[in-house]
Amino acid sequence: MEFERVAPVIPVLDLDAALDRYRRLGFTAYAYEGQARYGFADRGGVALHLTEWPDHDPKRTASAVYLYVSDADALYAEWLGADLPGRLVPPVDTEYGLREFAYVDPDGTLHRVGSSLPI
């Protein structure tokens, strides 16, 4: 038996706004077709699940995801050009060998993004 993949479930206040935001981040984002206010955001091998939670408080119930990418600088430039709401923190080289940047969205989700530095 092997684990096949992981899909973090991210709380959001407004599913429609979150789906739009993930589309602007370059994800294929769509709502679950049932009654639940639930959605999906996919890009490459990454799958994120979004759940609308009326009691979500970004200061108390925020979440975080770490996304490994092939080129953090290129993705940072792409996301910077998307003029997104929230806070985008520029890339830095880390002591643990990654080039990283961060994006905190209006729902309080921290998206840390990194790619390996050349050895």
Backbone as ProteinMPNN parsed JSONL, in Angstrom:
{"seq_chain_A": "MEFERVAPVIPVLDLDAALDRYRRLGFTAYAYEGQARYGFADRGGVALHLTEWPDHDPKRTASAVYLYVSDADALYAEWLGADLPGRLVPPVDTEYGLREFAYVDPDGTLHRVGSSLPI", "coords_chain_A": {"N_chain_A": [[0.845, -1.17, 0.0], [0.557, 2.185, -0.871], [0.755, 5.716, -0.351], [-0.982, 7.926, -2.49], [-1.534, 10.629, -3.213], [-1.993, 13.983, -1.943], [-4.442, 16.25, -0.765], [-4.899, 19.201, 0.489], [-7.448, 20.671, 2.534], [-8.874, 23.734, 2.377], [-10.166, 26.359, 4.274], [-12.587, 28.794, 3.33], [-14.206, 32.0, 3.131], [-15.943, 32.872, 1.134], [-16.838, 31.005, -1.406], [-17.136, 31.406, -4.208], [-15.625, 33.746, -4.68], [-13.122, 32.794, -3.885], [-12.671, 30.724, -5.758], [-12.49, 32.253, -8.091], [-10.185, 33.722, -7.444], [-8.226, 31.665, -7.318], [-8.284, 30.862, -9.976], [-7.164, 33.139, -11.119], [-4.651, 32.79, -10.114], [-3.716, 30.91, -11.792], [-4.708, 28.356, -11.616], [-6.867, 25.601, -12.455], [-10.029, 25.955, -11.542], [-12.971, 24.978, -9.894], [-16.383, 24.488, -8.852], [-17.846, 22.07, -6.648], [-20.404, 19.907, -7.75], [-22.626, 19.319, -6.224], [-24.842, 20.043, -3.41], [-23.234, 21.029, -1.387], [-21.03, 23.672, -0.422], [-18.336, 23.624, -1.851], [-15.152, 23.309, -3.367], [-12.634, 22.916, -5.967], [-9.198, 23.272, -6.8], [-6.832, 22.983, -9.188], [-3.537, 22.521, -10.393], [-1.016, 21.566, -12.471], [0.569, 18.954, -10.801], [-0.666, 19.539, -8.419], [-3.304, 19.61, -6.112], [-5.841, 21.346, -4.589], [-8.352, 21.599, -2.147], [-11.306, 23.409, -1.494], [-13.317, 24.737, 1.016], [-16.311, 26.263, 1.824], [-16.85, 28.088, 4.66], [-18.819, 29.512, 6.891], [-18.215, 30.375, 9.502], [-15.549, 30.789, 9.457], [-12.635, 32.385, 10.513], [-10.147, 34.344, 9.529], [-8.065, 35.09, 11.259], [-8.065, 33.199, 13.257], [-8.553, 30.635, 12.21], [-7.019, 30.152, 9.99], [-5.148, 28.645, 7.262], [-2.296, 26.846, 5.906], [-0.235, 26.169, 3.081], [2.405, 24.472, 1.396], [4.003, 24.886, -1.599], [5.852, 23.238, -3.923], [7.719, 24.195, -6.66], [9.03, 24.438, -10.043], [10.283, 26.841, -10.696], [10.501, 29.387, -8.725], [10.851, 32.17, -8.966], [9.757, 32.77, -11.498], [7.076, 32.05, -11.097], [6.411, 33.81, -9.052], [6.607, 36.27, -10.446], [4.511, 35.878, -12.26], [2.275, 35.73, -10.506], [2.486, 38.232, -9.298], [1.845, 39.89, -11.439], [-0.83, 39.326, -11.634], [-2.263, 40.961, -9.999], [-3.422, 40.511, -7.382], [-5.714, 40.323, -4.569], [-4.704, 40.611, -1.144], [-1.54, 39.668, 0.34], [1.62, 39.677, -1.072], [4.781, 38.373, -0.813], [8.098, 39.05, -1.63], [10.519, 36.88, -3.362], [13.14, 35.078, -1.655], [16.424, 33.763, -0.995], [16.923, 30.854, 0.874], [18.494, 29.475, 3.846], [18.236, 26.793, 3.828], [18.348, 25.883, 1.26], [16.404, 26.595, -0.646], [14.64, 28.716, -2.917], [12.335, 31.035, -2.078], [8.98, 32.373, -1.903], [6.075, 34.11, -0.633], [2.506, 34.104, -0.385], [-0.256, 35.536, 1.036], [-3.592, 35.084, 1.22], [-6.89, 36.73, 1.071], [-8.467, 35.137, 2.733], [-6.761, 34.381, 4.663], [-5.055, 32.28, 4.159], [-1.843, 30.997, 3.994], [0.335, 30.726, 1.414], [3.161, 29.225, 0.795], [5.847, 29.176, -1.368], [8.259, 27.401, -3.14], [11.399, 26.731, -4.8], [14.158, 24.63, -5.685], [17.465, 25.741, -5.01], [20.306, 26.228, -7.164], [22.893, 23.813, -6.922]], "CA_chain_A": [[0.0, 0.0, 0.0], [1.292, 3.443, -0.951], [-0.021, 6.944, -0.48], [-0.969, 8.346, -3.888], [-1.488, 12.09, -3.323], [-2.599, 14.698, -0.83], [-5.205, 17.433, -1.171], [-5.312, 19.95, 1.671], [-8.756, 21.321, 2.5], [-8.635, 25.112, 2.791], [-11.414, 27.073, 4.557], [-12.77, 30.104, 2.689], [-15.462, 32.657, 3.499], [-16.781, 33.017, -0.059], [-16.305, 30.039, -2.366], [-17.057, 31.975, -5.553], [-14.467, 34.649, -4.71], [-11.911, 31.971, -3.801], [-12.482, 30.062, -7.052], [-11.996, 33.281, -9.008], [-8.804, 34.038, -7.07], [-7.358, 30.565, -7.74], [-8.164, 30.951, -11.443], [-6.184, 34.203, -11.385], [-3.353, 32.215, -9.757], [-3.353, 29.956, -12.832], [-5.279, 27.039, -11.343], [-8.183, 25.245, -12.957], [-10.819, 25.971, -10.313], [-14.38, 24.72, -10.172], [-17.191, 24.129, -7.695], [-18.486, 20.764, -6.537], [-21.717, 20.033, -8.38], [-23.7, 19.024, -5.278], [-25.325, 21.163, -2.609], [-22.174, 21.545, -0.516], [-20.227, 24.796, -0.935], [-17.024, 22.987, -1.872], [-14.557, 23.483, -4.679], [-11.349, 22.298, -6.268], [-8.25, 24.089, -7.56], [-5.778, 22.081, -9.659], [-2.517, 23.058, -11.294], [0.032, 20.552, -12.533], [0.298, 17.849, -9.886], [-1.178, 20.067, -7.154], [-4.759, 19.671, -5.954], [-6.298, 21.978, -3.358], [-9.794, 21.589, -1.966], [-11.778, 24.632, -0.844], [-14.61, 24.555, 1.663], [-16.888, 27.504, 2.336], [-17.125, 27.933, 6.081], [-19.29, 30.824, 7.34], [-17.59, 30.741, 10.775], [-14.097, 30.932, 9.272], [-12.032, 33.65, 10.935], [-8.761, 34.254, 9.066], [-7.098, 35.267, 12.35], [-8.085, 32.036, 14.15], [-8.685, 29.335, 11.542], [-6.314, 30.189, 8.702], [-4.376, 27.446, 6.936], [-1.063, 27.087, 5.151], [0.212, 25.117, 2.166], [3.721, 24.698, 0.79], [3.961, 24.438, -2.987], [7.151, 23.104, -4.575], [7.603, 24.493, -8.089], [10.316, 24.375, -10.743], [10.896, 28.168, -10.785], [9.769, 30.291, -7.831], [10.891, 33.542, -9.49], [8.801, 32.886, -12.604], [5.718, 32.032, -10.557], [6.227, 35.086, -8.345], [6.333, 37.291, -11.467], [3.158, 35.613, -12.769], [1.294, 36.104, -9.492], [2.583, 39.681, -9.13], [1.114, 40.465, -12.56], [-2.264, 39.032, -11.514], [-2.859, 42.016, -9.178], [-4.288, 39.777, -6.467], [-5.917, 40.851, -3.222], [-3.89, 39.9, -0.164], [-0.158, 40.131, 0.499], [2.622, 38.897, -1.797], [6.101, 38.649, -0.244], [9.084, 38.719, -2.671], [11.377, 35.71, -3.157], [14.437, 35.151, -0.985], [17.161, 32.508, -0.891], [16.925, 30.39, 2.262], [19.67, 28.707, 4.265], [17.956, 25.373, 3.623], [18.515, 25.529, -0.141], [15.252, 26.89, -1.493], [14.257, 30.088, -3.268], [10.953, 31.028, -1.612], [8.16, 33.564, -1.711], [4.835, 33.798, 0.069], [1.283, 34.834, -0.699], [-1.323, 35.373, 2.018], [-4.814, 35.528, 0.55], [-7.848, 37.387, 1.965], [-8.991, 34.169, 3.696], [-5.711, 34.103, 5.629], [-4.24, 31.124, 3.794], [-0.455, 31.249, 3.629], [0.866, 29.886, 0.339], [4.615, 29.358, 0.675], [6.21, 28.597, -2.662], [9.706, 27.304, -3.225], [12.102, 25.888, -5.772], [15.525, 24.337, -5.257], [18.564, 26.578, -5.488], [21.359, 25.43, -7.801], [23.89, 23.288, -5.964]], "C_chain_A": [[0.89, 1.232, 0.0], [0.309, 4.608, -0.94], [0.093, 7.411, -1.927], [-0.875, 9.856, -4.062], [-2.114, 12.689, -2.067], [-3.338, 15.91, -1.392], [-5.639, 18.164, 0.096], [-6.671, 20.606, 1.461], [-8.601, 22.691, 3.15], [-9.973, 25.798, 3.063], [-11.431, 28.444, 3.882], [-14.111, 30.681, 3.136], [-16.448, 32.706, 2.342], [-16.193, 32.131, -1.149], [-16.155, 30.642, -3.752], [-15.857, 32.909, -5.692], [-13.162, 33.854, -4.684], [-11.638, 31.259, -5.125], [-11.945, 31.048, -8.081], [-10.528, 33.597, -8.724], [-7.851, 32.924, -7.512], [-7.236, 30.5, -9.261], [-7.137, 32.011, -11.817], [-4.77, 33.759, -11.019], [-2.911, 31.147, -10.764], [-3.861, 28.546, -12.609], [-6.54, 26.838, -12.181], [-9.045, 25.092, -11.716], [-12.291, 25.831, -10.654], [-15.078, 24.268, -8.897], [-17.662, 22.687, -7.794], [-19.912, 20.91, -7.052], [-22.886, 19.688, -7.463], [-24.105, 20.259, -4.5], [-24.236, 21.787, -1.748], [-21.424, 22.683, -1.197], [-18.773, 24.366, -0.843], [-16.459, 23.148, -3.27], [-13.183, 22.858, -4.771], [-10.502, 23.281, -7.066], [-7.065, 23.196, -7.903], [-4.812, 22.831, -10.562], [-1.349, 22.084, -11.284], [-0.351, 19.386, -11.639], [-0.285, 18.276, -8.554], [-2.702, 20.105, -7.185], [-5.066, 20.277, -4.589], [-7.815, 21.879, -3.316], [-10.173, 22.822, -1.161], [-13.143, 24.368, -0.231], [-15.097, 25.884, 2.224], [-17.349, 27.256, 3.769], [-17.527, 29.293, 6.631], [-18.638, 31.302, 8.642], [-16.078, 30.906, 10.663], [-13.659, 32.334, 9.676], [-10.563, 33.585, 10.552], [-7.713, 34.422, 10.169], [-7.037, 34.055, 13.274], [-8.015, 30.705, 13.414], [-8.019, 29.31, 10.171], [-5.531, 28.891, 8.494], [-3.126, 27.844, 6.164], [-0.786, 25.891, 4.254], [1.602, 25.492, 1.666], [3.678, 24.082, -0.595], [5.382, 24.409, -3.541], [6.946, 23.299, -6.075], [8.986, 24.445, -8.726], [11.025, 25.723, -10.777], [10.081, 29.171, -9.967], [9.751, 31.72, -8.361], [9.871, 33.747, -10.609], [7.367, 32.908, -12.081], [5.424, 33.313, -9.777], [5.873, 36.194, -9.347], [4.919, 37.125, -12.031], [2.105, 36.094, -11.773], [1.315, 37.608, -9.229], [1.779, 40.39, -10.221], [-0.383, 40.244, -12.493], [-2.997, 40.052, -10.644], [-3.884, 41.44, -8.2], [-4.537, 40.529, -5.167], [-5.093, 40.02, -2.241], [-2.481, 40.462, -0.143], [0.794, 39.159, -0.185], [3.998, 39.332, -1.297], [7.156, 38.187, -1.244], [9.964, 37.517, -2.327], [12.679, 36.052, -2.435], [15.09, 33.778, -1.066], [17.212, 32.116, 0.581], [18.198, 29.61, 2.561], [19.466, 27.208, 4.073], [17.829, 25.015, 2.141], [17.339, 25.759, -1.063], [15.156, 28.385, -1.766], [12.767, 30.142, -2.983], [10.302, 32.398, -1.699], [6.88, 33.137, -1.022], [3.698, 34.666, -0.452], [0.27, 34.512, 0.396], [-2.588, 35.942, 1.394], [-5.794, 36.155, 1.546], [-8.49, 36.446, 2.989], [-7.95, 33.782, 4.739], [-4.835, 32.915, 5.297], [-2.854, 31.574, 3.363], [-0.047, 30.238, 2.572], [2.369, 30.148, 0.299], [5.009, 28.567, -0.552], [7.722, 28.555, -2.752], [10.188, 26.421, -4.351], [13.54, 25.73, -5.291], [16.502, 25.338, -5.84], [19.584, 25.689, -6.186], [22.392, 25.002, -6.758], [25.274, 23.766, -6.334]], "O_chain_A": [[1.851, 1.321, 0.765], [-0.809, 4.508, -1.445], [1.162, 7.301, -2.527], [-0.196, 10.321, -4.978], [-2.687, 11.979, -1.24], [-2.906, 16.516, -2.372], [-6.636, 17.791, 0.714], [-7.003, 21.038, 0.358], [-8.244, 22.797, 4.323], [-10.836, 25.824, 2.185], [-10.428, 29.158, 3.865], [-15.034, 29.941, 3.477], [-17.657, 32.594, 2.548], [-15.169, 32.467, -1.744], [-15.141, 30.412, -4.412], [-15.152, 32.872, -6.7], [-12.208, 34.199, -5.381], [-10.49, 31.199, -5.566], [-11.047, 30.716, -8.855], [-9.725, 33.726, -9.647], [-6.773, 33.213, -8.032], [-6.186, 30.121, -9.778], [-6.332, 31.807, -12.726], [-3.796, 34.29, -11.554], [-1.849, 30.547, -10.603], [-3.484, 27.63, -13.34], [-7.198, 27.805, -12.566], [-8.813, 24.186, -10.915], [-12.797, 26.473, -11.574], [-14.448, 23.737, -7.982], [-17.852, 22.154, -8.888], [-20.556, 21.931, -6.813], [-24.037, 19.76, -7.894], [-23.762, 21.381, -4.871], [-24.32, 22.97, -1.417], [-21.21, 22.656, -2.409], [-18.069, 24.697, 0.112], [-17.204, 23.126, -4.25], [-12.642, 22.343, -3.792], [-11.015, 24.026, -7.9], [-6.372, 22.709, -7.009], [-5.211, 23.658, -11.381], [-0.763, 21.806, -10.237], [-1.474, 18.887, -11.712], [-0.392, 17.457, -7.642], [-3.309, 20.568, -8.151], [-4.605, 19.78, -3.561], [-8.483, 22.056, -4.335], [-9.447, 23.229, -0.253], [-14.029, 23.83, -0.896], [-14.398, 26.546, 2.992], [-18.128, 26.344, 4.045], [-16.666, 30.153, 6.823], [-18.52, 32.507, 8.864], [-15.402, 31.136, 11.665], [-14.232, 33.332, 9.24], [-9.799, 32.85, 11.177], [-6.588, 33.945, 10.024], [-6.06, 33.892, 14.005], [-7.469, 29.739, 13.946], [-8.411, 28.537, 9.296], [-5.287, 28.142, 9.44], [-2.926, 29.008, 5.819], [-1.065, 24.749, 4.616], [1.934, 26.67, 1.53], [3.359, 22.903, -0.751], [6.041, 25.446, -3.618], [6.1, 22.644, -6.683], [9.997, 24.414, -8.024], [12.252, 25.76, -10.876], [9.098, 29.731, -10.453], [8.743, 32.414, -8.223], [9.2, 34.778, -10.66], [6.539, 33.685, -12.557], [4.312, 33.839, -9.839], [4.942, 36.965, -9.116], [4.215, 38.11, -12.252], [1.157, 36.783, -12.149], [0.268, 38.199, -8.963], [1.105, 41.383, -9.948], [-1.137, 40.898, -13.214], [-4.224, 40.015, -10.558], [-5.051, 41.831, -8.196], [-3.68, 41.284, -4.709], [-4.822, 38.847, -2.497], [-2.252, 41.597, -0.559], [0.772, 37.959, 0.092], [4.34, 40.513, -1.35], [7.118, 37.034, -1.673], [10.136, 37.175, -1.157], [13.234, 37.141, -2.579], [14.41, 32.76, -1.19], [17.509, 32.949, 1.438], [18.889, 29.146, 1.653], [20.423, 26.438, 4.148], [17.273, 23.971, 1.798], [17.279, 25.183, -2.149], [15.547, 29.208, -0.938], [12.001, 29.383, -3.576], [10.96, 33.433, -1.588], [6.626, 31.946, -0.847], [3.901, 35.797, -0.894], [-0.024, 33.343, 0.649], [-2.655, 37.13, 1.075], [-5.549, 36.112, 2.752], [-9.003, 36.908, 4.008], [-8.219, 32.949, 5.604], [-3.951, 32.57, 6.081], [-2.706, 32.421, 2.482], [-0.082, 29.032, 2.811], [2.799, 31.195, -0.186], [4.566, 27.437, -0.752], [8.395, 29.549, -2.475], [9.501, 25.501, -4.796], [14.07, 26.585, -4.581], [16.393, 25.737, -7.0], [19.716, 24.516, -5.838], [22.712, 25.75, -5.834], [26.244, 23.434, -5.654]]}, "name": "protein", "num_of_chains": 1, "seq": "MEFERVAPVIPVLDLDAALDRYRRLGFTAYAYEGQARYGFADRGGVALHLTEWPDHDPKRTASAVYLYVSDADALYAEWLGADLPGRLVPPVDTEYGLREFAYVDPDGTLHRVGSSLPI"}
